[in-house]
């Protein structure tokens, strides 16, 4: 059964997010004074054709670590959804 791997990649909190700072500044200039901060990330969907959830999760984590994120600077989260 195929799964959709929904992967979110964000910069670690200790890394300066220049794009996020620019968005934060622009929002404040537009009058959104209650916005405290903004951070920019990536969202990727990958279809994984595996019968076992555990194997689909292993593959999703592996490709996230090896290709989709830079583990030195970024964190990722993985959510799997069964395609019916």
Secondary structure as GFF3:
##gff-version 3
##sequence-region A 1 84
A	DSSP	beta_strand	2	11	.	.	.	ID=ss1
A	DSSP	alpha_helix	18	29	.	.	.	ID=ss2
A	DSSP	beta_strand	41	49	.	.	.	ID=ss3
A	DSSP	alpha_helix	53	63	.	.	.	ID=ss4
A	DSSP	pi_helix	64	68	.	.	.	ID=ss5
A	DSSP	beta_strand	74	82	.	.	.	ID=ss6
###
